[in-house]
Amino acid sequence: MGKRDLDEITIVPPLKWAGGKRWFAQAYGHLLPEKYNAYFEPFFGSGALFFKVQPGQAYLSDINEELINLYGVIKAEPDELARKLSIHQRRHDSAYYYSVRSSRPKVASSRAARTLYLNRTCWNGLYRVNLKGEFNVPKGSKDNVMLPTDNFSLLSSVLQEVNFDCCDFESAIDRSGKGDFMFIDPPYTVAHNNNGFIKYNQNLFCWDDQLRLRDAILRAVNRGVKVLVTNAAHESVRALYSGFDILNIERAGVIAGTNAARGRYMEMVARWY
């Protein structure tokens, strides 16, 4: 299947991910530069924007080992992943969920199937680990492990020119060069609409990380990299990107216990190109 054929197909990301950018890819893809060399995404979650634009040569990374392993298996062993996921589907119930959650498979394809199974059946698709690095999200209400949109062979074909790496965002950003494009969607440290700090993400991605990220982005900009950053529309974040083209865009909240609690929020987009 050629690139032109792929462009005519809508690809649904395999994961549901907190802070995922499906809404952004659908409504704001026009904000991306028209031309660039390689595509970089150093906080690769569901990959909604990547799968939307299908850029060809890409460098995708994240510090989450299970996430990067999953995409590596989709790229190299799509049929084996589908086979093992179908086994999870047949066996799925509450007891089985917690059995899989406590398991530690060694084989890459088994780890990937576990990651995708837990993502699709846990509460709201949330990825969370305890201080020991153990996934601890309870079972959710959804029981569909295999989805009608699943096409791992197609996903594999899209990923063939992708370089995956499990690494810190700073080393990933520093690999980009003149004419490349970088989409940066970090964990949000502050809440939306000028509210306070997010307690959970403050533990994962603290304010010092936001500063370190900003500095790495400035280095990239000085090398001639085209950069688009999404973050919370908060005055402290806007101040970090003084001099960038800054837009505020609206989105619906998706991670909450009830529909009533989800509401609508403003997010910031900062561009340099």
Rosetta silent file (secondary structure, phi, psi, omega in degrees, C-alpha in Angstrom):
SEQUENCE: MGKRDLDEITIVPPLKWAGGKRWFAQAYGHLLPEKYNAYFEPFFGSGALFFKVQPGQAYLSDINEELINLYGVIKAEPDELARKLSIHQRRHDSAYYYSVRSSRPKVASSRAARTLYLNRTCWNGLYRVNLKGEFNVPKGSKDNVMLPTDNFSLLSSVLQEVNFDCCDFESAIDRSGKGDFMFIDPPYTVAHNNNGFIKYNQNLFCWDDQLRLRDAILRAVNRGVKVLVTNAAHESVRALYSGFDILNIERAGVIAGTNAARGRYMEMVARWY
SCORE:     score description
SCORE:     0.000 S_00000001
   1 L     0.000  124.740 -177.368    0.000    0.000    0.000 S_00000001
   2 L   -83.785  171.499 -179.450    1.509    3.317   -1.087 S_00000001
   3 H   -61.594  -38.942 -179.537    1.503    6.664    0.707 S_00000001
   4 H   -63.467  -39.895  178.244   -1.224    8.008   -1.590 S_00000001
   5 H   -63.444  -41.489 -179.081   -3.469    5.041   -0.727 S_00000001
   6 H   -64.309  -35.900 -178.042   -2.867    5.582    2.987 S_00000001
   7 H   -61.701  -23.539 -177.278   -3.798    9.261    2.723 S_00000001
   8 L   -88.420   -1.051 -177.192   -7.300    8.244    1.647 S_00000001
   9 L  -111.518  131.697  175.115   -7.886    6.127    4.754 S_00000001
  10 L   -82.254  120.080 -178.057   -8.926    7.478    8.131 S_00000001
  11 L  -100.782  125.750  178.366   -6.754    5.804   10.739 S_00000001
  12 L   -93.829  122.452  178.728   -8.129    5.481   14.251 S_00000001
  13 L   -56.161  143.256 -176.181   -5.406    5.522   16.932 S_00000001
  14 L   -74.597  -19.947 -175.012   -5.295    2.217   18.833 S_00000001
  15 L  -110.368  149.483  162.503   -5.090    3.835   22.285 S_00000001
  16 L   -99.388  127.750 -172.023   -7.244    6.088   24.384 S_00000001
  17 L  -135.044  132.958  177.349   -4.808    8.376   26.197 S_00000001
  18 L   -57.776  127.017 -177.354   -5.303   11.077   28.823 S_00000001
  19 L    81.668    9.707 -179.834   -4.625   14.378   27.108 S_00000001
  20 L   -59.405  154.671 -171.976   -4.894   12.744   23.682 S_00000001
  21 L  -113.084   35.885  175.204   -5.199   15.091   20.722 S_00000001
  22 H   -60.847  -43.342 -179.709   -7.859   13.476   18.507 S_00000001
  23 H   -61.766  -37.710  179.994   -9.948   16.629   18.856 S_00000001
  24 H   -69.498  -43.479 -179.474   -6.945   18.757   17.874 S_00000001
  25 H   -62.333  -36.216 -178.051   -6.085   16.598   14.867 S_00000001
  26 H   -74.713  -38.217 -171.270   -9.666   16.781   13.617 S_00000001
  27 H  -104.481  -21.307 -170.651  -10.238   20.510   14.087 S_00000001
  28 L  -128.356   21.002  178.362   -6.844   22.211   14.012 S_00000001
  29 H   -60.513  -23.580  179.614   -4.674   20.320   11.568 S_00000001
  30 H   -67.610  -11.981  179.498   -4.530   23.479    9.452 S_00000001
  31 H   -78.337  -12.947 -178.956   -2.247   25.036   12.076 S_00000001
  32 L   -74.889  154.062  176.356    0.629   22.758   11.059 S_00000001
  33 L   -65.981  150.142 -178.814    3.285   23.961    8.617 S_00000001
  34 L   -72.895  -35.023 -176.960    2.693   22.991    4.990 S_00000001
  35 L  -130.880  141.094  174.612    6.245   21.744    4.398 S_00000001
  36 L  -164.660  167.681  178.749    8.868   20.203    6.654 S_00000001
  37 L   -85.022 -105.981  179.509   11.492   17.486    6.652 S_00000001
  38 L   -83.168  154.199  178.520   11.210   14.904    9.439 S_00000001
  39 E  -103.109  130.767  178.144    8.373   14.847   11.968 S_00000001
  40 E  -120.350  137.707  172.602    9.225   14.699   15.694 S_00000001
  41 E  -142.174  100.755 -173.387    6.885   13.974   18.595 S_00000001
  42 L   -85.559   -3.846  173.708    8.670   13.558   21.956 S_00000001
  43 L  -126.159   76.470 -169.998    5.490   12.974   24.028 S_00000001
  44 L   -92.344  105.340  178.994    3.854   10.254   21.964 S_00000001
  45 L   -99.937 -100.473  178.278    0.604    9.040   23.542 S_00000001
  46 L   -77.471  -18.416  179.067   -2.260    8.015   21.287 S_00000001
  47 L    72.248   25.766 -174.113   -0.478    9.509   18.273 S_00000001
  48 H   -58.287  -43.784 -178.478   -3.659   11.129   16.985 S_00000001
  49 H   -70.199  -42.426  178.201   -1.914   13.907   15.089 S_00000001
  50 H   -57.580  -48.762 -178.095    0.744   11.607   13.646 S_00000001
  51 H   -68.384  -24.115  176.663   -1.841    9.146   12.352 S_00000001
  52 H   -73.144  -46.466 -174.355   -3.862   12.026   10.930 S_00000001
  53 H   -89.930  -21.445  178.870   -1.027   13.617    8.918 S_00000001
  54 L    44.726   67.916 -169.653    0.949   10.396    8.197 S_00000001
  55 L   -76.218   -6.531 -175.833    4.201   12.308    7.672 S_00000001
  56 L    85.959 -113.178 -178.987    6.389    9.428    6.510 S_00000001
  57 L   -66.011  123.882 -176.228    9.802    9.868    8.137 S_00000001
  58 E  -149.416  152.462  176.148    9.203   10.416   11.839 S_00000001
  59 E  -123.360  106.486 -174.725   10.942   10.206   15.202 S_00000001
  60 E  -113.985  132.800 -175.525    8.463    9.268   17.919 S_00000001
  61 E  -148.089  162.892  175.804    9.459    8.930   21.534 S_00000001
  62 E  -166.523  159.262  179.597    8.194    8.843   25.086 S_00000001
  63 L   -85.529   -8.599 -179.951    9.597    7.969   28.483 S_00000001
  64 L   -81.953  109.714 -176.257    6.883    5.319   28.975 S_00000001
  65 H   -63.511  -39.566 -177.713    8.496    1.966   28.130 S_00000001
  66 H   -65.707  -37.302  179.430    5.190    0.095   27.793 S_00000001
  67 H   -64.855  -49.277 -178.116    3.885    2.664   25.333 S_00000001
  68 H   -66.944  -37.081  175.762    6.957    2.549   23.089 S_00000001
  69 H   -60.485  -42.009  179.967    7.021   -1.258   23.259 S_00000001
  70 H   -58.214  -48.854 -177.792    3.394   -1.351   22.094 S_00000001
  71 H   -68.591  -33.123  175.731    4.079    0.732   19.004 S_00000001
  72 H   -63.279  -38.562  178.564    7.210   -1.263   18.233 S_00000001
  73 H   -71.544  -40.209  175.638    5.151   -4.465   18.284 S_00000001
  74 H   -57.904  -40.525  179.701    2.420   -2.914   16.121 S_00000001
  75 H   -66.503  -44.320 -170.323    5.146   -2.028   13.625 S_00000001
  76 H   -98.482  -30.691 -173.819    6.907   -5.425   13.640 S_00000001
  77 L  -136.158   57.543 -175.590    4.319   -8.013   14.746 S_00000001
  78 H   -62.518  -38.623 -177.945    0.786   -6.743   14.008 S_00000001
  79 H   -69.725  -38.447  178.753   -0.735  -10.206   13.474 S_00000001
  80 H   -66.768  -38.690  176.720    0.749  -11.602   16.675 S_00000001
  81 H   -62.443  -45.269  179.414   -0.586   -8.635   18.631 S_00000001
  82 H   -61.422  -40.093  179.661   -4.066   -9.158   17.188 S_00000001
  83 H   -63.038  -45.290 -178.144   -3.935  -12.862   18.058 S_00000001
  84 H   -72.287  -31.216  176.892   -2.973  -12.241   21.677 S_00000001
  85 H   -68.009  -35.545  178.364   -5.500   -9.445   22.045 S_00000001
  86 H   -65.685  -30.940  175.400   -8.254  -11.802   20.867 S_00000001
  87 H   -65.997  -43.880  176.213   -7.277  -14.194   23.670 S_00000001
  88 H   -59.253  -39.118  179.783   -7.744  -11.379   26.184 S_00000001
  89 H   -61.297  -45.356 -178.531  -11.151  -10.693   24.643 S_00000001
  90 H   -65.346  -32.441 -173.924  -12.323  -14.287   25.123 S_00000001
  91 H   -96.360   -6.416 -170.195  -11.139  -14.436   28.726 S_00000001
  92 L   -62.803  126.890  164.236  -12.100  -10.941   29.856 S_00000001
  93 L  -161.587 -175.741 -173.942  -14.015  -10.482   33.080 S_00000001
  94 H   -62.500  -45.858 -178.554  -13.319   -8.695   36.352 S_00000001
  95 H   -64.359  -40.471 -179.770  -11.120  -11.413   37.864 S_00000001
  96 H   -65.354  -39.446  179.085   -9.171  -11.796   34.626 S_00000001
  97 H   -55.829  -49.246 -176.605   -8.603   -8.033   34.403 S_00000001
  98 H   -71.901  -26.659  174.465   -6.906   -7.909   37.801 S_00000001
  99 H   -66.722  -44.137  178.298   -4.925  -11.047   37.004 S_00000001
 100 H   -67.600  -39.119 -179.682   -3.543   -9.422   33.857 S_00000001
 101 H   -59.403  -35.364 -178.458   -2.959   -6.155   35.685 S_00000001
 102 H   -87.297   -6.295 -177.897   -0.697   -7.914   38.201 S_00000001
 103 L   -78.423  161.173  178.210    1.148   -9.914   35.526 S_00000001
 104 L  -137.089   72.037 -178.518    4.613   -9.042   34.165 S_00000001
 105 L   -63.890  148.072 -177.736    5.045  -10.697   30.761 S_00000001
 106 L   -97.156  -33.164 -177.201    8.569  -10.761   29.338 S_00000001
 107 L   -72.001  135.703 -174.456    7.850  -11.281   25.620 S_00000001
 108 H   -57.089  -44.393 -178.508    7.427   -7.985   23.753 S_00000001
 109 H   -67.765  -33.286  177.413    4.194   -8.979   21.994 S_00000001
 110 H   -70.740  -39.176  175.455    2.667  -10.225   25.250 S_00000001
 111 H   -62.049  -42.838 -179.139    3.609   -6.980   26.990 S_00000001
 112 H   -64.452  -42.965  179.043    2.053   -5.004   24.147 S_00000001
 113 H   -63.957  -38.753  176.814   -1.184   -7.014   24.258 S_00000001
 114 H   -62.398  -45.758 -179.824   -1.355   -6.486   28.029 S_00000001
 115 H   -58.664  -46.782 -177.510   -0.858   -2.729   27.617 S_00000001
 116 H   -70.819  -38.695  176.590   -3.599   -2.427   25.012 S_00000001
 117 H   -59.587  -48.961 -179.552   -5.965   -4.734   26.919 S_00000001
 118 H   -64.925  -39.185  179.707   -5.607   -2.718   30.116 S_00000001
 119 H   -60.232  -38.849 -175.110   -5.959    0.568   28.242 S_00000001
 120 H   -84.399  -16.259 -176.131   -9.255   -0.509   26.717 S_00000001
 121 H  -118.909   -5.304  178.025  -10.805   -2.035   29.822 S_00000001
 122 E   -83.047  176.770 -178.861   -9.513    0.136   32.686 S_00000001
 123 H   -66.868  115.208  173.683  -11.268    3.220   34.050 S_00000001
 124 H    57.342   20.620  178.757  -11.405    5.910   31.352 S_00000001
 125 H    66.279   20.091 -176.109   -8.297    4.611   29.596 S_00000001
 126 L   -75.847  137.579  173.046   -6.127    6.248   32.251 S_00000001
 127 L  -105.604  117.563 -178.568   -2.477    5.230   32.529 S_00000001
 128 L  -148.032  137.966  177.203   -1.260    5.478   36.115 S_00000001
 129 E  -126.543  157.436  177.838    1.370    3.635   38.117 S_00000001
 130 L   -86.262 -173.598 -176.943    2.245    3.602   41.808 S_00000001
 131 L   -64.729  -18.731  177.304    5.633    4.415   43.313 S_00000001
 132 L   -90.027    2.308 -178.759    6.818    0.882   42.455 S_00000001
 133 L    80.709   17.208 -177.313    5.958    1.427   38.801 S_00000001
 134 L   -95.237  129.840  177.820    2.959   -0.907   38.984 S_00000001
 135 E   -62.367  127.059 -172.514   -0.134   -0.114   36.902 S_00000001
 136 L  -133.283   23.480  179.030   -2.929    0.454   39.417 S_00000001
 137 L   -80.014  133.376 -179.216   -5.997    1.756   37.561 S_00000001
 138 L   -70.494  165.579  177.286   -9.194   -0.169   38.455 S_00000001
 139 E   -62.851  139.993  177.304  -11.360   -1.988   35.916 S_00000001
 140 L   -96.507 -165.127 -175.785  -13.685    0.271   33.973 S_00000001
 141 L   -93.859   -9.820 -176.475  -17.131   -0.314   32.503 S_00000001
 142 L   -91.421  136.795 -177.072  -16.068   -1.158   28.941 S_00000001
 143 L  -115.855    2.759 -179.530  -15.634   -4.782   27.944 S_00000001
 144 L   -84.793  109.107  178.949  -14.699   -4.459   24.258 S_00000001
 145 L   -88.941  -42.864  174.107  -11.086   -5.535   23.894 S_00000001
 146 L   -95.856  130.818 -176.421  -11.193   -5.945   20.119 S_00000001
 147 L  -111.838  151.467  178.326  -12.650   -2.915   18.323 S_00000001
 148 L   -59.921  -24.621 -178.525  -14.267   -2.623   14.869 S_00000001
 149 L   -84.416   -5.294 -177.703  -11.654    0.010   14.003 S_00000001
 150 L   -64.435  125.890  173.452   -8.713   -2.308   14.706 S_00000001
 151 L  -150.547   78.458 -173.512   -6.440   -2.735   11.703 S_00000001
 152 H   -67.852  -28.187  176.588   -2.984   -3.486   13.034 S_00000001
 153 H   -65.497  -40.903  177.517   -1.637   -4.377    9.602 S_00000001
 154 H   -65.611  -44.833  177.910   -2.567   -0.920    8.340 S_00000001
 155 H   -59.112  -40.977  179.565   -1.034    0.716   11.412 S_00000001
 156 H   -60.244  -41.669 -179.171    2.112   -1.323   10.830 S_00000001
 157 H   -65.726  -34.056  178.677    2.407   -0.061    7.266 S_00000001
 158 H   -69.990  -29.162 -174.163    2.120    3.548    8.459 S_00000001
 159 L   -90.816    2.113 -172.499    4.853    2.981   11.047 S_00000001
 160 L   -64.601  -29.490 -179.852    7.466    1.440    8.753 S_00000001
 161 L   -99.814   16.516 -177.604    9.471    4.665    8.347 S_00000001
 162 E   -96.244  137.411  171.145    9.177    5.586   12.033 S_00000001
 163 E  -101.635  120.610  179.036   12.062    5.546   14.492 S_00000001
 164 E  -102.297  145.229  177.618   10.890    4.784   18.028 S_00000001
 165 E  -150.877  136.599  172.909   12.845    5.570   21.156 S_00000001
 166 E   -96.461  106.441 -174.800   12.107    5.366   24.864 S_00000001
 167 L  -160.470  168.900  174.720   13.869    8.423   26.221 S_00000001
 168 L   -68.367  148.149 -176.246   13.562   11.735   28.003 S_00000001
 169 H   -59.850  -31.778 -174.636   12.023   14.526   25.934 S_00000001
 170 H   -66.169  -43.080  178.838   15.162   16.653   26.048 S_00000001
 171 H   -68.194  -33.151  177.864   17.363   14.153   24.227 S_00000001
 172 H   -67.055  -44.934 -179.107   14.604   13.584   21.658 S_00000001
 173 H   -64.276  -37.955 -176.691   14.190   17.301   20.973 S_00000001
 174 L   -68.664  -11.297  177.784   17.945   17.824   20.654 S_00000001
 175 L   -83.680  -15.038 -176.583   18.058   15.390   17.690 S_00000001
 176 L   -73.928  154.257 -177.229   15.890   17.611   15.496 S_00000001
 177 L  -135.411  179.422 -176.422   17.459   19.805   12.851 S_00000001
 178 L   -53.683  130.265  178.152   16.800   22.674   10.494 S_00000001
 179 L    88.010   -9.206  175.378   13.579   22.255    8.516 S_00000001
 180 L   -76.546  162.745  175.906   12.170   19.519   10.768 S_00000001
 181 E  -120.880  136.678 -179.046    8.778   19.901   12.457 S_00000001
 182 E  -125.640  123.108  173.521    8.139   19.091   16.082 S_00000001
 183 E  -101.049  120.933 -173.165    4.723   18.614   17.705 S_00000001
 184 E  -122.192  114.902 -177.942    5.071   18.907   21.473 S_00000001
 185 L  -129.064   79.200 -173.890    2.194   17.961   23.762 S_00000001
 186 L   -76.699  165.519  168.612    3.624   17.557   27.284 S_00000001
 187 L   -58.471  140.342 -178.211    1.772   16.522   30.440 S_00000001
 188 L   -86.005  128.629 -179.160    0.074   19.594   31.820 S_00000001
 189 L   -89.633  -28.735  177.688    1.422   20.790   35.158 S_00000001
 190 E  -114.383  154.357 -179.997   -1.237   23.453   35.683 S_00000001
 191 L   -75.532  169.709 -178.243   -4.982   23.156   35.231 S_00000001
 192 L   -76.346  166.062  171.583   -6.932   24.853   32.472 S_00000001
 193 L    57.114   38.824  175.729   -8.549   28.287   32.553 S_00000001
 194 L    62.571   29.167  172.135   -5.986   29.769   34.952 S_00000001
 195 L   -84.209 -172.440 -171.889   -6.709   27.323   37.765 S_00000001
 196 L   -85.830 -161.644 -176.840   -3.987   25.943   40.034 S_00000001
 197 E   -73.277  149.545  174.889   -1.497   23.097   39.829 S_00000001
 198 L   -89.899  115.569 -173.383   -2.526   19.561   38.925 S_00000001
 199 H   -59.621  -45.393 -176.320   -1.489   17.423   41.878 S_00000001
 200 H   -65.191  -50.709 -177.381   -1.056   14.171   39.930 S_00000001
 201 H   -71.235  -22.604  175.495    0.941   15.614   37.040 S_00000001
 202 H   -61.269  -29.574  177.386    3.014   17.734   39.397 S_00000001
 203 H   -77.001  -31.526 -177.025    4.499   14.437   40.569 S_00000001
 204 H   -89.767  -39.482 -172.826    5.143   13.203   37.020 S_00000001
 205 L  -143.034   91.866 -170.724    6.028   16.401   35.208 S_00000001
 206 L   -85.295  177.794 -177.814    6.861   19.242   37.557 S_00000001
 207 H   -62.663  -34.294  176.123    7.363   22.928   36.861 S_00000001
 208 H   -61.342  -34.127  175.345   11.115   22.437   36.537 S_00000001
 209 H   -66.559  -38.227  176.046   10.349   20.024   33.692 S_00000001
 210 H   -60.852  -40.201  178.481    8.248   22.724   32.014 S_00000001
 211 H   -67.783  -41.846  178.473   11.235   25.060   32.226 S_00000001
 212 H   -63.891  -37.765  176.741   13.605   22.396   30.917 S_00000001
 213 H   -64.665  -46.751  179.696   11.199   21.749   28.058 S_00000001
 214 H   -58.070  -42.092 -179.634   10.978   25.426   27.175 S_00000001
 215 H   -65.292  -39.817  177.919   14.771   25.678   27.080 S_00000001
 216 H   -65.512  -37.539  177.778   15.047   22.613   24.816 S_00000001
 217 H   -65.163  -42.245  178.685   12.416   24.111   22.499 S_00000001
 218 H   -62.414  -38.144  176.504   14.330   27.387   22.298 S_00000001
 219 H   -62.770  -41.166  179.785   17.472   25.493   21.331 S_00000001
 220 H   -65.065  -43.541  179.075   15.504   23.741   18.585 S_00000001
 221 H   -59.319  -40.783  179.728   14.033   27.010   17.326 S_00000001
 222 H   -67.131  -20.937  175.957   17.538   28.471   17.122 S_00000001
 223 L   -86.374   -5.887 -179.183   18.550   25.499   14.914 S_00000001
 224 L    95.431   19.553  177.280   15.694   26.268   12.518 S_00000001
 225 L   -82.216  139.314  174.503   13.185   23.660   13.734 S_00000001
 226 E   -86.739  128.272 -171.053    9.489   24.401   13.247 S_00000001
 227 E  -128.738  135.137  169.809    7.707   23.915   16.568 S_00000001
 228 E  -127.220  122.691 -177.754    4.081   23.671   17.674 S_00000001
 229 E  -115.750  133.664  169.321    3.437   23.335   21.416 S_00000001
 230 E  -110.136  145.273 -179.996    0.136   22.629   23.130 S_00000001
 231 E  -164.463  177.536  177.711   -0.314   23.280   26.828 S_00000001
 232 E   -66.344  142.456  177.836   -2.792   24.580   29.388 S_00000001
 233 L   -80.564   77.552 -175.295   -4.084   28.105   28.729 S_00000001
 234 L  -127.629  141.046 -175.349   -2.572   29.431   31.913 S_00000001
 235 H   -57.842  -33.663  179.991   -0.794   32.745   32.385 S_00000001
 236 H   -68.551  -33.834  179.213    2.294   31.017   33.807 S_00000001
 237 H   -76.024  -43.197  178.321    2.581   28.816   30.712 S_00000001
 238 H   -57.102  -36.428 -179.555    1.959   31.653   28.257 S_00000001
 239 H   -64.874  -28.944  179.531    4.810   33.555   29.902 S_00000001
 240 H   -65.278  -30.137 -172.792    7.177   30.680   29.097 S_00000001
 241 L  -111.760   36.650  174.833    6.577   31.123   25.372 S_00000001
 242 L   -58.719  131.173 -177.907    6.847   34.874   25.079 S_00000001
 243 L   100.177  -17.189  175.313    7.706   35.717   21.487 S_00000001
 244 L   -82.405  159.866  170.254    5.884   32.712   20.020 S_00000001
 245 E   -76.217  112.341 -173.476    2.659   33.000   18.012 S_00000001
 246 E  -111.884  130.823  176.738    0.142   32.096   20.735 S_00000001
 247 E  -123.916  148.204  170.627   -3.469   31.010   20.172 S_00000001
 248 E  -108.418  127.183 -179.478   -6.145   29.946   22.631 S_00000001
 249 E  -127.183  155.107 -174.503   -8.404   27.134   21.433 S_00000001
 250 E  -101.901  145.151  174.323  -11.338   25.389   23.076 S_00000001
 251 E  -145.358  164.945  174.994  -11.784   21.703   23.790 S_00000001
 252 E   -91.678  142.926  174.111  -14.041   19.414   25.798 S_00000001
 253 L   -75.199  145.476 -176.382  -12.718   17.710   28.921 S_00000001
 254 L  -126.193  -20.664 -179.451  -12.667   13.905   28.717 S_00000001
 255 L  -102.449   99.176  178.080  -11.129   12.520   31.920 S_00000001
 256 L  -163.390  161.972 -176.578  -13.710   12.831   34.681 S_00000001
 257 L   -72.302  -29.754 -178.247  -16.058   10.606   36.614 S_00000001
 258 L  -134.773  158.401  177.318  -19.255   12.011   35.100 S_00000001
 259 H   -61.186  -36.695 -177.826  -20.271   13.830   31.926 S_00000001
 260 H   -64.270  -27.083 -177.303  -21.364   16.814   33.990 S_00000001
 261 H   -84.768   -6.157 -171.483  -17.867   17.198   35.411 S_00000001
 262 L   -82.488  -45.360  171.080  -16.175   17.258   32.036 S_00000001
 263 L    59.874 -165.092  178.391  -17.085   20.725   30.762 S_00000001
 264 E  -127.662  148.628 -173.679  -15.097   22.771   28.228 S_00000001
 265 E  -137.018  158.370  173.006  -11.612   24.217   28.570 S_00000001
 266 E   -98.204  140.244  172.998   -9.226   26.539   26.831 S_00000001
 267 E  -123.527  156.498  179.956   -5.847   25.300   25.700 S_00000001
 268 E  -101.526  138.787  170.341   -2.834   27.234   24.478 S_00000001
 269 E  -119.516  125.674  177.170   -1.074   26.641   21.172 S_00000001
 270 E  -117.667  127.092 -177.549    2.353   28.241   20.716 S_00000001
 271 E  -122.480  148.752  171.607    3.956   28.183   17.243 S_00000001
 272 E  -135.461   87.931  173.329    7.302   29.173   15.830 S_00000001
 273 L  -178.288    0.000    0.000    7.229   29.135   11.997 S_00000001
